[in-house]
């Protein structure tokens, strides 16, 4: 197999550099998506916790009311 010409070597280096840049950008983008998804999940879970606490309070109040003589 013949050795690559200087032009081919330059092109291969440019392609490799672009590949590396794209991989790094994809990793940054993926991290941003994960962070956004984690924040959304945290917010949903906190809202669910608040609703459950309100329901629990209502249930406890109902039980207390039913226990009154």
N, C-alpha and C positions, 0 to 999 in steps of 0.2 A: 504494500500500500504506500502511496506517495505521501510525502510530508505535506502538511497544510501550508498554503501560501500565507504570506503576512496578512493579506486582506482577509483570508478565511479565518486566520487566528484572531484577528481583530473583531470579526463578526461573531465568532464563537464566544469571545470574551464579553462582547456587548450583550449577546443573548443570555449568557450566564448571569451577568450583572442584573439584567431585567428580570430574570427568573427569581433571583434572590430578593430583589425589591418587591416583586409581586407577592412572594411568600411572606415577607415581613409585614406588608400591608394587610394581607389576609389574616395574619395572626393578630394584628392590632384591631382589625374590624371584628374578628371573632370575640376578642376580649371585651370589646364594647358591647356587643350583643349579649354576651354572658352577664355582664354587669347590669345591663338594662333588665334582663330577665330575672336576675336575682332581686333587684329592687322591686320589680312588679310583684314577684312572689311574696316578698316581705310585706308589702303593703296589703295584699289580699289576705295574708295570714293574720296581720294585725287587725284588719277589719272583721274578719271571722272571729277572732278572739273577743273583740268588743261585743259582737252580737251574742256570742255564747255566754259571756258574762251577764248580759242583760237578761237572757233567757233563764240562766241559773238563778238570778235574783228573783225573777218572776215566779219560778217554781218554788223557791224557798219561801217567798211571801205567801204563796198559795197554801203550802203545807202549814205554815204558821197560822194562817187564818182558819184552816180546817181543824187545827188542834185546839182552838179556843173553846172553852166550855160554853 
